[in-house]
Amino acid sequence: MAPLSRQRLGTLLILLAVVGVVGSFAVSAATAPSAGTGSANDSADRGRTLVGMQAEGRVAMLDANGDPLWRIGSETVDYFDVTMLDNGSVLAGFVAEDQEECGQYEAPCSRTGFRLIDPEPEPTVANEWSFPVRTKLNSEVHDVEPLPSGEYLLTDMEYERILTVAQNGSITWQWNASQHYDAPPDVTRTDWLHINDVDRVGDGRYMVSVRNANQLLVIERGEGVVDVINEDEERGNDANCKRRGGLADYSNDSGGDVRCGDPEVMDHQHNPQSIDDGAVLVADSENDRVIELHEQNGSWEVAWGVDTSNGVRYDWPRDADRLPNGNTLITDSRNDRVVEVTPNGTTVWKADTGRWPYEAERLPYGELINDDRLTRLDSNGDTPTRGTDSPLPFVDRAYAGLSFVVSLPTWFQPWHIGVVAVAVVFVVVGSVLVVSARWNR
Protein backbone atom coordinates (compact mmCIF):
# COMPACT_ATOMS: atom_id res chain seq x y z
CA MET A 1 0.00 0.00 0.00
CA ALA A 2 1.39 3.38 -0.99
CA PRO A 3 2.06 5.82 1.86
CA LEU A 4 -0.36 8.69 2.26
CA SER A 5 0.65 11.96 0.66
CA ARG A 6 1.13 15.00 2.85
CA GLN A 7 -2.08 16.54 1.59
CA ARG A 8 -4.16 13.43 2.19
CA LEU A 9 -2.64 12.90 5.65
CA GLY A 10 -3.32 16.50 6.55
CA THR A 11 -6.88 16.27 5.30
CA LEU A 12 -7.39 13.05 7.29
CA LEU A 13 -6.12 14.68 10.50
CA ILE A 14 -8.49 17.64 10.04
CA LEU A 15 -11.40 15.28 9.35
CA LEU A 16 -10.58 13.20 12.45
CA ALA A 17 -10.51 16.38 14.53
CA VAL A 18 -13.94 17.48 13.32
CA VAL A 19 -15.47 14.03 13.73
CA GLY A 20 -13.93 13.62 17.19
CA VAL A 21 -15.26 16.93 18.52
CA VAL A 22 -18.69 16.79 16.85
CA GLY A 23 -19.13 13.10 17.62
CA SER A 24 -18.14 13.32 21.30
CA PHE A 25 -20.38 16.36 21.82
CA ALA A 26 -23.31 14.76 20.02
CA VAL A 27 -23.07 11.44 21.87
CA SER A 28 -22.70 13.14 25.26
CA ALA A 29 -25.65 15.45 24.65
CA ALA A 30 -27.85 12.62 23.36
CA THR A 31 -27.09 10.27 26.24
CA ALA A 32 -27.12 12.86 29.04
CA PRO A 33 -29.83 12.28 31.67
CA SER A 34 -32.68 14.74 31.93
CA ALA A 35 -32.13 17.55 34.42
CA GLY A 36 -35.80 18.47 34.62
CA THR A 37 -37.60 19.67 37.70
CA GLY A 38 -39.99 17.79 39.92
CA SER A 39 -43.71 17.87 39.24
CA ALA A 40 -45.83 20.97 39.63
CA ASN A 41 -47.36 19.49 42.76
CA ASP A 42 -43.89 19.04 44.21
CA SER A 43 -43.16 22.77 44.03
CA ALA A 44 -46.64 24.04 44.89
CA ASP A 45 -46.06 24.14 48.65
CA ARG A 46 -42.47 25.41 48.50
CA GLY A 47 -41.66 28.91 49.60
CA ARG A 48 -39.19 31.34 48.12
CA THR A 49 -35.48 30.57 47.68
CA LEU A 50 -32.78 33.22 48.10
CA VAL A 51 -29.61 32.69 46.02
CA GLY A 52 -26.22 34.42 45.99
CA MET A 53 -24.34 34.03 42.69
CA GLN A 54 -20.62 34.51 42.32
CA ALA A 55 -19.97 34.59 38.58
CA GLU A 56 -23.29 36.27 37.74
CA GLY A 57 -22.67 38.90 40.42
CA ARG A 58 -26.28 38.72 41.55
CA VAL A 59 -28.59 38.14 44.46
CA ALA A 60 -31.90 36.66 43.33
CA MET A 61 -35.19 35.69 44.95
CA LEU A 62 -36.86 32.69 43.30
CA ASP A 63 -40.49 31.65 43.64
CA ALA A 64 -41.75 28.11 44.29
CA ASN A 65 -41.28 27.21 40.62
CA GLY A 66 -37.71 28.52 40.51
CA ASP A 67 -38.58 31.67 38.57
CA PRO A 68 -37.00 35.00 39.67
CA LEU A 69 -39.15 37.40 41.69
CA TRP A 70 -36.38 40.01 41.83
CA ARG A 71 -32.66 40.32 41.15
CA ILE A 72 -29.89 42.78 41.87
CA GLY A 73 -26.32 42.67 40.62
CA SER A 74 -23.45 44.14 38.67
CA GLU A 75 -20.68 42.87 36.40
CA THR A 76 -18.07 44.24 38.84
CA VAL A 77 -19.49 42.52 41.97
CA ASP A 78 -19.44 38.91 43.17
CA TYR A 79 -21.96 37.83 45.82
CA PHE A 80 -21.59 34.88 48.15
CA ASP A 81 -23.52 34.02 51.34
CA VAL A 82 -27.01 35.53 51.56
CA THR A 83 -29.33 35.77 54.58
CA MET A 84 -32.84 37.19 54.89
CA LEU A 85 -33.12 39.30 58.03
CA ASP A 86 -36.25 39.65 60.16
CA ASN A 87 -36.90 43.14 58.77
CA GLY A 88 -36.97 41.85 55.17
CA SER A 89 -33.50 43.10 54.21
CA VAL A 90 -30.91 40.74 52.73
CA LEU A 91 -27.44 40.47 54.26
CA ALA A 92 -24.83 39.42 51.66
CA GLY A 93 -21.08 38.88 51.53
CA PHE A 94 -19.49 40.46 48.46
CA VAL A 95 -16.38 41.65 46.68
CA ALA A 96 -16.42 44.57 44.23
CA GLU A 97 -13.88 45.68 41.61
CA ASP A 98 -13.06 49.17 40.28
CA GLN A 99 -13.24 50.88 43.67
CA GLU A 100 -11.56 54.23 44.33
CA GLU A 101 -11.14 54.15 48.14
CA CYS A 102 -8.16 51.82 48.32
CA GLY A 103 -6.24 52.62 51.49
CA GLN A 104 -2.67 51.29 51.11
CA TYR A 105 -3.35 49.94 47.59
CA GLU A 106 -3.30 51.78 44.28
CA ALA A 107 -6.69 52.74 42.82
CA PRO A 108 -8.72 51.25 41.30
CA CYS A 109 -8.80 48.26 43.64
CA SER A 110 -11.22 45.70 45.03
CA ARG A 111 -13.12 45.97 48.29
CA THR A 112 -14.79 43.15 50.20
CA GLY A 113 -17.20 42.93 53.11
CA PHE A 114 -20.97 42.74 53.44
CA ARG A 115 -23.96 44.64 52.14
CA LEU A 116 -27.53 45.19 53.28
CA ILE A 117 -29.95 45.00 50.35
CA ASP A 118 -33.51 46.33 50.55
CA PRO A 119 -35.70 44.36 48.07
CA GLU A 120 -38.59 46.85 47.96
CA PRO A 121 -39.81 48.83 46.17
CA GLU A 122 -36.83 48.10 43.90
CA PRO A 123 -33.78 46.10 45.06
CA THR A 124 -31.12 48.57 46.21
CA VAL A 125 -27.95 48.46 48.30
CA ALA A 126 -28.91 50.27 51.50
CA ASN A 127 -25.65 49.98 53.43
CA GLU A 128 -22.17 48.50 53.20
CA TRP A 129 -19.18 47.62 55.39
CA SER A 130 -16.00 46.85 53.46
CA PHE A 131 -12.23 47.18 53.29
CA PRO A 132 -9.68 47.19 50.43
CA VAL A 133 -7.83 44.01 49.46
CA ARG A 134 -4.65 43.32 47.53
CA THR A 135 -6.46 41.23 44.92
CA LYS A 136 -10.04 40.17 44.31
CA LEU A 137 -9.16 36.49 43.89
CA ASN A 138 -9.26 34.41 47.08
CA SER A 139 -9.46 37.49 49.30
CA GLU A 140 -13.23 37.77 49.67
CA VAL A 141 -15.60 37.82 52.62
CA HIS A 142 -17.56 34.67 51.79
CA ASP A 143 -19.83 34.51 54.83
CA VAL A 144 -21.58 36.95 57.15
CA GLU A 145 -24.18 36.17 59.82
CA PRO A 146 -26.22 38.36 62.19
CA LEU A 147 -25.70 37.76 65.92
CA PRO A 148 -28.29 38.17 68.71
CA SER A 149 -26.14 41.02 70.05
CA GLY A 150 -26.77 43.03 66.88
CA GLU A 151 -23.20 42.46 65.69
CA TYR A 152 -22.25 40.84 62.40
CA LEU A 153 -20.07 37.71 62.40
CA LEU A 154 -17.97 37.23 59.27
CA THR A 155 -15.06 35.43 57.67
CA ASP A 156 -12.12 37.21 56.06
CA MET A 157 -9.88 35.34 53.62
CA GLU A 158 -7.54 38.31 53.11
CA TYR A 159 -6.22 38.19 56.69
CA GLU A 160 -7.45 34.63 57.45
CA ARG A 161 -9.57 35.50 60.46
CA ILE A 162 -13.10 35.56 61.76
CA LEU A 163 -14.38 38.76 63.33
CA THR A 164 -17.42 40.55 64.68
CA VAL A 165 -18.46 44.02 63.55
CA ALA A 166 -20.76 46.34 65.50
CA GLN A 167 -23.60 48.34 63.98
CA ASN A 168 -21.32 51.41 63.92
CA GLY A 169 -18.73 49.52 61.83
CA SER A 170 -16.13 48.98 64.56
CA ILE A 171 -14.46 45.58 64.95
CA THR A 172 -15.40 44.22 68.37
CA TRP A 173 -13.56 40.86 68.35
CA GLN A 174 -11.43 38.73 66.07
CA TRP A 175 -9.63 35.39 65.94
CA ASN A 176 -6.64 34.97 63.66
CA ALA A 177 -5.88 31.56 62.17
CA SER A 178 -2.17 32.03 62.93
CA GLN A 179 -3.10 31.17 66.52
CA HIS A 180 -3.70 27.58 65.37
CA TYR A 181 -2.04 27.06 61.97
CA ASP A 182 1.52 27.58 60.72
CA ALA A 183 1.26 30.94 58.94
CA PRO A 184 3.22 32.33 55.96
CA PRO A 185 5.16 35.59 56.41
CA ASP A 186 2.38 37.62 54.74
CA VAL A 187 -1.07 35.98 54.68
CA THR A 188 -2.34 38.52 52.12
CA ARG A 189 0.06 37.28 49.42
CA THR A 190 -1.11 33.66 49.21
CA ASP A 191 -4.38 31.73 49.31
CA TRP A 192 -3.31 30.22 52.62
CA LEU A 193 -6.35 28.72 54.39
CA HIS A 194 -9.34 30.08 52.47
CA ILE A 195 -11.61 30.34 55.52
CA ASN A 196 -15.02 30.39 53.83
CA ASP A 197 -17.75 29.93 56.44
CA VAL A 198 -18.62 30.67 60.07
CA ASP A 199 -21.80 29.87 62.00
CA ARG A 200 -22.87 30.58 65.57
CA VAL A 201 -23.39 27.20 67.28
CA GLY A 202 -23.77 28.45 70.84
CA ASP A 203 -23.23 31.46 73.06
CA GLY A 204 -19.81 32.74 71.97
CA ARG A 205 -19.11 29.50 70.06
CA TYR A 206 -18.57 29.46 66.30
CA MET A 207 -18.05 26.68 63.76
CA VAL A 208 -15.50 27.70 61.12
CA SER A 209 -14.77 26.06 57.76
CA VAL A 210 -11.02 26.04 56.99
CA ARG A 211 -11.24 24.96 53.37
CA ASN A 212 -7.60 24.36 52.45
CA ALA A 213 -7.02 22.25 55.59
CA ASN A 214 -10.13 20.06 55.04
CA GLN A 215 -11.18 20.89 58.60
CA LEU A 216 -13.97 22.45 60.64
CA LEU A 217 -13.02 24.23 63.85
CA VAL A 218 -15.19 25.08 66.83
CA ILE A 219 -13.90 28.34 68.30
CA GLU A 220 -14.96 29.77 71.64
CA ARG A 221 -14.45 33.42 72.44
CA GLY A 222 -11.75 33.73 75.09
CA GLU A 223 -10.65 30.10 74.64
CA GLY A 224 -9.71 29.67 70.98
CA VAL A 225 -10.07 26.29 69.24
CA VAL A 226 -12.01 23.85 71.43
CA ASP A 227 -12.81 21.15 68.85
CA VAL A 228 -11.62 20.03 65.41
CA ILE A 229 -13.73 18.04 62.94
CA ASN A 230 -11.52 15.92 60.67
CA GLU A 231 -8.48 16.43 62.88
CA ASP A 232 -5.02 15.59 61.56
CA GLU A 233 -4.38 12.28 63.33
CA GLU A 234 -1.36 11.19 61.28
CA ARG A 235 1.05 14.12 61.26
CA GLY A 236 3.33 14.25 58.26
CA ASN A 237 0.83 12.77 55.74
CA ASP A 238 0.10 16.16 54.19
CA ALA A 239 0.56 15.69 50.46
CA ASN A 240 -3.15 16.11 49.68
CA CYS A 241 -3.26 19.54 51.31
CA LYS A 242 0.09 20.79 50.03
CA ARG A 243 -0.66 19.84 46.43
CA ARG A 244 -3.20 22.67 46.08
CA GLY A 245 -0.91 25.36 47.47
CA GLY A 246 -1.51 27.52 50.51
CA LEU A 247 -0.51 25.04 53.23
CA ALA A 248 3.20 24.56 53.82
CA ASP A 249 5.74 24.23 56.59
CA TYR A 250 6.31 27.97 56.84
CA SER A 251 8.27 27.69 60.10
CA ASN A 252 10.62 25.00 58.70
CA ASP A 253 10.58 23.30 62.07
CA SER A 254 10.12 19.54 62.02
CA GLY A 255 9.98 17.81 58.69
CA GLY A 256 7.22 19.80 57.00
CA ASP A 257 4.17 18.87 59.07
CA VAL A 258 1.02 20.93 58.59
CA ARG A 259 -2.44 20.61 60.13
CA CYS A 260 -4.47 18.88 57.44
CA GLY A 261 -7.60 16.69 57.61
CA ASP A 262 -8.24 13.49 55.68
CA PRO A 263 -9.54 14.34 52.16
CA GLU A 264 -11.42 11.02 52.13
CA VAL A 265 -13.66 12.50 54.85
CA MET A 266 -14.01 15.94 53.24
CA ASP A 267 -11.93 17.78 50.68
CA HIS A 268 -11.99 21.59 50.36
CA GLN A 269 -15.48 21.86 51.82
CA HIS A 270 -17.96 24.75 51.97
CA ASN A 271 -20.84 25.90 54.17
CA PRO A 272 -21.17 23.28 56.93
CA GLN A 273 -24.43 23.22 58.90
CA SER A 274 -24.58 21.92 62.46
CA ILE A 275 -27.57 19.55 62.65
CA ASP A 276 -27.25 18.80 66.35
CA ASP A 277 -24.56 17.71 68.78
CA GLY A 278 -22.43 15.21 66.91
CA ALA A 279 -23.87 15.75 63.41
CA VAL A 280 -22.79 18.16 60.66
CA LEU A 281 -24.07 18.53 57.08
CA VAL A 282 -21.40 19.76 54.67
CA ALA A 283 -20.88 20.44 50.97
CA ASP A 284 -17.86 18.22 50.27
CA SER A 285 -16.87 20.25 47.25
CA GLU A 286 -13.77 18.63 45.75
CA ASN A 287 -15.32 15.19 46.29
CA ASP A 288 -18.40 16.41 44.35
CA ARG A 289 -20.90 15.27 46.96
CA VAL A 290 -22.94 16.40 49.98
CA ILE A 291 -22.40 14.41 53.16
CA GLU A 292 -23.52 14.22 56.77
CA LEU A 293 -20.77 13.58 59.32
CA HIS A 294 -21.52 11.94 62.67
CA GLU A 295 -19.21 11.79 65.65
CA GLN A 296 -18.58 8.22 66.75
CA ASN A 297 -16.22 7.39 69.61
CA GLY A 298 -14.37 10.68 69.26
CA SER A 299 -13.92 10.54 65.47
CA TRP A 300 -16.07 11.92 62.65
CA GLU A 301 -17.32 9.57 59.94
CA VAL A 302 -19.56 9.89 56.89
CA ALA A 303 -23.05 8.67 57.83
CA TRP A 304 -25.05 9.83 54.79
CA GLY A 305 -24.32 11.26 51.38
CA VAL A 306 -25.65 12.09 47.94
CA ASP A 307 -23.75 12.92 44.75
CA THR A 308 -26.36 12.97 41.97
CA SER A 309 -29.62 14.73 41.15
CA ASN A 310 -31.82 13.66 38.24
CA GLY A 311 -28.98 11.49 36.97
CA VAL A 312 -26.56 14.43 36.77
CA ARG A 313 -23.56 14.18 39.10
CA TYR A 314 -22.81 17.18 41.28
CA ASP A 315 -19.96 19.36 40.13
CA TRP A 316 -18.37 21.35 42.98
CA PRO A 317 -21.40 21.77 45.28
CA ARG A 318 -20.80 24.64 47.72
CA ASP A 319 -23.82 24.72 50.00
CA ALA A 320 -26.24 22.28 51.61
CA ASP A 321 -29.04 23.12 54.05
CA ARG A 322 -31.19 20.59 55.90
CA LEU A 323 -34.85 21.62 55.71
CA PRO A 324 -37.44 20.97 58.43
CA ASN A 325 -39.13 18.33 56.23
CA GLY A 326 -35.92 16.26 56.22
CA ASN A 327 -35.00 17.16 52.65
CA THR A 328 -31.71 18.84 51.73
CA LEU A 329 -31.35 22.01 49.62
CA ILE A 330 -28.11 21.81 47.60
CA THR A 331 -26.29 24.51 45.63
CA ASP A 332 -24.56 22.69 42.75
CA SER A 333 -22.19 25.44 41.63
CA ARG A 334 -20.66 24.33 38.34
CA ASN A 335 -23.95 22.80 37.18
CA ASP A 336 -25.55 26.24 37.73
CA ARG A 337 -28.50 24.91 39.71
CA VAL A 338 -30.10 24.56 43.13
CA VAL A 339 -31.83 21.26 43.89
CA GLU A 340 -33.88 19.80 46.74
CA VAL A 341 -33.45 16.10 47.45
CA THR A 342 -35.20 13.71 49.80
CA PRO A 343 -33.28 11.54 52.33
CA ASN A 344 -33.10 8.72 49.75
CA GLY A 345 -31.62 11.10 47.14
CA THR A 346 -34.73 11.67 45.00
CA THR A 347 -34.82 15.12 43.42
CA VAL A 348 -38.15 16.86 44.09
CA TRP A 349 -37.30 20.44 43.04
CA LYS A 350 -34.75 22.19 40.87
CA ALA A 351 -34.00 25.74 39.75
CA ASP A 352 -31.53 26.95 37.13
CA THR A 353 -29.70 29.93 38.58
CA GLY A 354 -27.12 31.36 36.21
CA ARG A 355 -23.35 30.93 36.50
CA TRP A 356 -21.73 29.71 39.70
CA PRO A 357 -24.35 30.02 42.45
CA TYR A 358 -22.55 30.08 45.78
CA GLU A 359 -25.25 29.67 48.43
CA ALA A 360 -29.03 29.31 48.67
CA GLU A 361 -31.55 29.55 51.50
CA ARG A 362 -35.12 28.33 51.52
CA LEU A 363 -37.39 30.88 53.19
CA PRO A 364 -38.69 31.35 55.79
CA TYR A 365 -36.25 28.88 57.39
CA GLY A 366 -32.86 30.15 56.26
CA GLU A 367 -29.93 28.09 57.54
CA LEU A 368 -31.22 26.49 60.73
CA ILE A 369 -28.58 25.61 63.29
CA ASN A 370 -29.10 22.93 65.97
CA ASP A 371 -32.84 23.33 65.49
CA ASP A 372 -35.05 20.59 66.93
CA ARG A 373 -36.98 20.47 63.64
CA LEU A 374 -33.92 19.25 61.77
CA THR A 375 -33.36 15.60 60.93
CA ARG A 376 -30.25 13.48 61.23
CA LEU A 377 -29.90 10.94 58.46
CA ASP A 378 -28.16 7.59 58.33
CA SER A 379 -27.02 5.92 55.15
CA ASN A 380 -29.37 3.27 53.78
CA GLY A 381 -26.95 2.30 51.05
CA ASP A 382 -23.53 3.03 49.69
CA THR A 383 -22.31 6.49 50.58
CA PRO A 384 -20.84 8.27 47.53
CA THR A 385 -17.08 7.91 47.40
CA ARG A 386 -14.71 10.75 46.71
CA GLY A 387 -13.71 11.66 43.19
CA THR A 388 -10.18 11.29 41.89
CA ASP A 389 -7.88 13.94 40.55
CA SER A 390 -7.60 14.17 36.79
CA PRO A 391 -4.37 12.79 35.30
CA LEU A 392 -4.30 16.06 33.34
CA PRO A 393 -4.66 18.85 35.93
CA PHE A 394 -4.67 21.57 33.26
CA VAL A 395 -7.94 20.12 31.93
CA ASP A 396 -9.64 20.54 35.32
CA ARG A 397 -8.33 24.09 35.65
CA ALA A 398 -9.46 24.97 32.13
CA TYR A 399 -12.91 23.50 32.81
CA ALA A 400 -13.23 25.50 36.05
CA GLY A 401 -12.25 28.72 34.31
CA LEU A 402 -14.59 28.10 31.38
CA SER A 403 -17.51 27.34 33.71
CA PHE A 404 -16.95 30.70 35.43
CA VAL A 405 -17.18 32.57 32.12
CA VAL A 406 -20.10 30.74 30.46
CA SER A 407 -22.92 28.50 31.63
CA LEU A 408 -21.94 25.02 30.44
CA PRO A 409 -24.51 22.31 29.62
CA THR A 410 -24.64 19.52 32.18
CA TRP A 411 -23.37 16.98 29.65
CA PHE A 412 -20.15 18.95 29.05
CA GLN A 413 -17.33 17.42 31.12
CA PRO A 414 -13.62 18.23 31.62
CA TRP A 415 -12.59 15.46 29.23
CA HIS A 416 -14.35 17.31 26.41
CA ILE A 417 -11.71 20.02 26.77
CA GLY A 418 -9.07 17.35 26.27
CA VAL A 419 -10.83 16.23 23.09
CA VAL A 420 -10.91 19.83 21.83
CA ALA A 421 -7.22 20.31 22.68
CA VAL A 422 -6.23 17.20 20.75
CA ALA A 423 -8.47 18.28 17.86
CA VAL A 424 -6.75 21.68 17.71
CA VAL A 425 -3.38 19.96 17.46
CA PHE A 426 -4.69 17.72 14.66
CA VAL A 427 -6.09 20.74 12.78
CA VAL A 428 -2.86 22.71 13.11
CA VAL A 429 -0.67 19.79 12.02
CA GLY A 430 -3.10 18.85 9.25
CA SER A 431 -3.25 22.41 7.97
CA VAL A 432 0.54 22.65 7.89
CA LEU A 433 0.74 19.40 5.90
CA VAL A 434 -1.91 20.52 3.40
CA VAL A 435 -0.35 23.97 2.90
CA SER A 436 3.18 22.56 2.56
CA ALA A 437 1.99 19.97 0.03
CA ARG A 438 0.36 22.63 -2.10
CA TRP A 439 3.38 24.94 -1.73
CA ASN A 440 5.72 22.22 -3.02
CA ARG A 441 3.72 21.55 -6.14
ChimeraX attribute file (.defattr): number of C-alpha atoms within 10 A of each C-alpha:
attribute: neighborCount
match mode: 1-to-1
recipient: residues
	/A:1	3
	/A:2	4
	/A:3	7
	/A:4	10
	/A:5	12
	/A:6	17
	/A:7	18
	/A:8	15
	/A:9	17
	/A:10	24
	/A:11	19
	/A:12	16
	/A:13	21
	/A:14	22
	/A:15	15
	/A:16	17
	/A:17	22
	/A:18	17
	/A:19	13
	/A:20	17
	/A:21	19
	/A:22	12
	/A:23	13
	/A:24	17
	/A:25	16
	/A:26	13
	/A:27	11
	/A:28	15
	/A:29	14
	/A:30	10
	/A:31	9
	/A:32	15
	/A:33	15
	/A:34	12
	/A:35	17
	/A:36	14
	/A:37	20
	/A:38	18
	/A:39	11
	/A:40	12
	/A:41	9
	/A:42	14
	/A:43	17
	/A:44	11
	/A:45	10
	/A:46	15
	/A:47	16
	/A:48	19
	/A:49	25
	/A:50	26
	/A:51	27
	/A:52	30
	/A:53	27
	/A:54	24
	/A:55	23
	/A:56	23
	/A:57	24
	/A:58	23
	/A:59	28
	/A:60	23
	/A:61	21
	/A:62	21
	/A:63	18
	/A:64	20
	/A:65	21
	/A:66	22
	/A:67	15
	/A:68	16
	/A:69	13
	/A:70	15
	/A:71	17
	/A:72	15
	/A:73	18
	/A:74	12
	/A:75	11
	/A:76	14
	/A:77	20
	/A:78	25
	/A:79	31
	/A:80	28
	/A:81	29
	/A:82	31
	/A:83	26
	/A:84	21
	/A:85	14
	/A:86	8
	/A:87	7
	/A:88	12
	/A:89	19
	/A:90	20
	/A:91	24
	/A:92	25
	/A:93	27
	/A:94	29
	/A:95	27
	/A:96	21
	/A:97	17
	/A:98	13
	/A:99	13
	/A:100	14
	/A:101	15
	/A:102	17
	/A:103	11
	/A:104	9
	/A:105	14
	/A:106	11
	/A:107	13
	/A:108	12
	/A:109	19
	/A:110	26
	/A:111	27
	/A:112	27
	/A:113	22
	/A:114	28
	/A:115	22
	/A:116	20
	/A:117	22
	/A:118	17
	/A:119	18
	/A:120	10
	/A:121	6
	/A:122	11
	/A:123	17
	/A:124	15
	/A:125	16
	/A:126	12
	/A:127	11
	/A:128	16
	/A:129	17
	/A:130	17
	/A:131	14
	/A:132	25
	/A:133	23
	/A:134	16
	/A:135	16
	/A:136	17
	/A:137	12
	/A:138	19
	/A:139	25
	/A:140	29
	/A:141	29
	/A:142	32
	/A:143	28
	/A:144	29
	/A:145	23
	/A:146	18
	/A:147	16
	/A:148	9
	/A:149	8
	/A:150	11
	/A:151	19
	/A:152	20
	/A:153	22
	/A:154	24
	/A:155	29
	/A:156	23
	/A:157	26
	/A:158	26
	/A:159	22
	/A:160	23
	/A:161	20
	/A:162	25
	/A:163	19
	/A:164	22
	/A:165	19
	/A:166	15
	/A:167	12
	/A:168	8
	/A:169	13
	/A:170	11
	/A:171	14
	/A:172	11
	/A:173	13
	/A:174	15
	/A:175	19
	/A:176	14
	/A:177	20
	/A:178	13
	/A:179	11
	/A:180	11
	/A:181	17
	/A:182	18
	/A:183	19
	/A:184	17
	/A:185	10
	/A:186	9
	/A:187	17
	/A:188	17
	/A:189	14
	/A:190	17
	/A:191	20
	/A:192	28
	/A:193	26
	/A:194	26
	/A:195	31
	/A:196	30
	/A:197	28
	/A:198	27
	/A:199	25
	/A:200	20
	/A:201	19
	/A:202	11
	/A:203	10
	/A:204	12
	/A:205	18
	/A:206	20
	/A:207	23
	/A:208	26
	/A:209	27
	/A:210	25
	/A:211	25
	/A:212	25
	/A:213	31
	/A:214	27
	/A:215	25
	/A:216	26
	/A:217	19
	/A:218	19
	/A:219	22
	/A:220	18
	/A:221	14
	/A:222	10
	/A:223	9
	/A:224	16
	/A:225	19
	/A:226	11
	/A:227	13
	/A:228	17
	/A:229	25
	/A:230	22
	/A:231	19
	/A:232	18
	/A:233	12
	/A:234	12
	/A:235	14
	/A:236	14
	/A:237	17
	/A:238	20
	/A:239	13
	/A:240	17
	/A:241	23
	/A:242	16
	/A:243	10
	/A:244	12
	/A:245	13
	/A:246	18
	/A:247	26
	/A:248	20
	/A:249	17
	/A:250	14
	/A:251	12
	/A:252	10
	/A:253	8
	/A:254	9
	/A:255	9
	/A:256	14
	/A:257	20
	/A:258	22
	/A:259	23
	/A:260	27
	/A:261	29
	/A:262	19
	/A:263	19
	/A:264	15
	/A:265	20
	/A:266	30
	/A:267	24
	/A:268	25
	/A:269	31
	/A:270	30
	/A:271	28
	/A:272	27
	/A:273	25
	/A:274	25
	/A:275	25
	/A:276	17
	/A:277	10
	/A:278	15
	/A:279	22
	/A:280	24
	/A:281	27
	/A:282	28
	/A:283	29
	/A:284	31
	/A:285	25
	/A:286	20
	/A:287	26
	/A:288	26
	/A:289	29
	/A:290	33
	/A:291	28
	/A:292	27
	/A:293	28
	/A:294	24
	/A:295	15
	/A:296	11
	/A:297	7
	/A:298	9
	/A:299	14
	/A:300	19
	/A:301	19
	/A:302	20
	/A:303	21
	/A:304	22
	/A:305	27
	/A:306	24
	/A:307	22
	/A:308	19
	/A:309	24
	/A:310	19
	/A:311	13
	/A:312	15
	/A:313	17
	/A:314	23
	/A:315	22
	/A:316	24
	/A:317	32
	/A:318	28
	/A:319	29
	/A:320	30
	/A:321	31
	/A:322	30
	/A:323	21
	/A:324	14
	/A:325	11
	/A:326	16
	/A:327	21
	/A:328	23
	/A:329	24
	/A:330	27
	/A:331	33
	/A:332	33
	/A:333	27
	/A:334	25
	/A:335	26
	/A:336	24
	/A:337	23
	/A:338	26
	/A:339	22
	/A:340	25
	/A:341	21
	/A:342	16
	/A:343	21
	/A:344	15
	/A:345	16
	/A:346	16
	/A:347	23
	/A:348	20
	/A:349	24
	/A:350	24
	/A:351	23
	/A:352	18
	/A:353	25
	/A:354	19
	/A:355	23
	/A:356	28
	/A:357	31
	/A:358	28
	/A:359	31
	/A:360	31
	/A:361	28
	/A:362	23
	/A:363	16
	/A:364	13
	/A:365	14
	/A:366	18
	/A:367	22
	/A:368	17
	/A:369	19
	/A:370	18
	/A:371	12
	/A:372	10
	/A:373	14
	/A:374	19
	/A:375	19
	/A:376	19
	/A:377	20
	/A:378	16
	/A:379	15
	/A:380	11
	/A:381	9
	/A:382	10
	/A:383	18
	/A:384	17
	/A:385	14
	/A:386	18
	/A:387	12
	/A:388	9
	/A:389	10
	/A:390	11
	/A:391	8
	/A:392	11
	/A:393	11
	/A:394	13
	/A:395	18
	/A:396	18
	/A:397	12
	/A:398	14
	/A:399	20
	/A:400	15
	/A:401	11
	/A:402	15
	/A:403	20
	/A:404	18
	/A:405	12
	/A:406	13
	/A:407	17
	/A:408	16
	/A:409	13
	/A:410	19
	/A:411	20
	/A:412	17
	/A:413	16
	/A:414	18
	/A:415	15
	/A:416	18
	/A:417	18
	/A:418	18
	/A:419	15
	/A:420	17
	/A:421	15
	/A:422	14
	/A:423	21
	/A:424	16
	/A:425	14
	/A:426	21
	/A:427	21
	/A:428	14
	/A:429	16
	/A:430	24
	/A:431	18
	/A:432	15
	/A:433	20
	/A:434	19
	/A:435	13
	/A:436	14
	/A:437	15
	/A:438	11
	/A:439	8
	/A:440	6
	/A:441	5
